[in-house]
Amino acid sequence: MRARDLDGQRLTTELRDRLHGHACARCGGRGKLRPAGYAYVRMRGGRHGYPVGVCGGCPTWGAQ
């Protein structure tokens, strides 16, 4: 995922897995995840933030 708001109407299954903590927010891996901040999705009423995680091999900072 990139450092920008995601469009809630265009979320793929892969992005939903990343937003719900089932996969690494950066690489999509399904190993043990650690906290990595929030990803934001634009919705009709504004923005919704999801706490996301990354696997051990991915950094927790900066845009991918």
C-alpha positions as CSV (number, residue, x, y, z in Angstrom):
1,M,0.0,0.0,0.0
2,R,1.2,3.5,-0.7
3,A,1.2,6.5,1.6
4,R,-2.1,8.0,0.3
5,D,-5.8,7.5,1.0
6,L,-7.2,4.4,-0.7
7,D,-10.5,4.6,-2.5
8,G,-13.1,2.5,-0.6
9,Q,-15.0,1.7,-3.8
10,R,-12.0,0.1,-5.4
11,L,-10.5,-2.2,-2.8
12,T,-9.4,-5.5,-4.0
13,T,-9.5,-8.7,-1.9
14,E,-5.7,-8.4,-1.5
15,L,-6.0,-4.9,-0.2
16,R,-8.8,-5.9,2.2
17,D,-6.6,-8.6,3.6
18,R,-3.8,-6.1,4.2
19,L,-6.2,-3.6,5.9
20,H,-7.7,-6.2,8.2
21,G,-4.3,-7.5,9.4
22,H,-4.4,-10.8,7.5
23,A,-1.4,-9.9,5.3
24,C,1.7,-7.6,5.4
25,A,0.7,-4.0,4.4
26,R,3.9,-3.7,2.2
27,C,4.6,-7.1,0.6
28,G,1.3,-9.1,1.2
29,G,3.2,-11.8,3.1
30,R,1.2,-13.8,5.6
31,G,3.9,-14.4,8.2
32,K,4.0,-13.0,11.7
33,L,3.1,-9.3,11.6
34,R,4.2,-6.3,13.8
35,P,2.4,-3.0,14.1
36,A,3.2,-0.4,11.3
37,G,0.8,2.5,11.8
38,Y,-2.4,3.2,9.9
39,A,-3.7,3.0,6.3
40,Y,-6.6,5.3,5.4
41,V,-9.5,4.6,3.2
42,R,-11.8,7.3,1.8
43,M,-15.4,6.5,2.4
44,R,-18.6,8.4,1.8
45,G,-18.6,10.0,5.2
46,G,-14.8,10.8,5.2
47,R,-11.8,8.8,6.1
48,H,-11.5,5.5,8.0
49,G,-8.1,4.5,9.5
50,Y,-7.1,0.8,9.7
51,P,-4.2,-0.3,12.0
52,V,-1.9,-2.3,9.7
53,G,1.0,-4.6,10.2
54,V,4.2,-5.6,8.4
55,C,6.3,-8.8,8.4
56,G,9.8,-8.9,9.8
57,G,11.5,-8.2,6.5
58,C,9.6,-5.0,5.7
59,P,10.3,-1.5,7.2
60,T,7.5,0.2,9.2
61,W,8.3,3.7,7.8
62,G,7.9,5.5,4.5
63,A,5.9,4.9,1.4
64,Q,6.5,1.7,-0.6
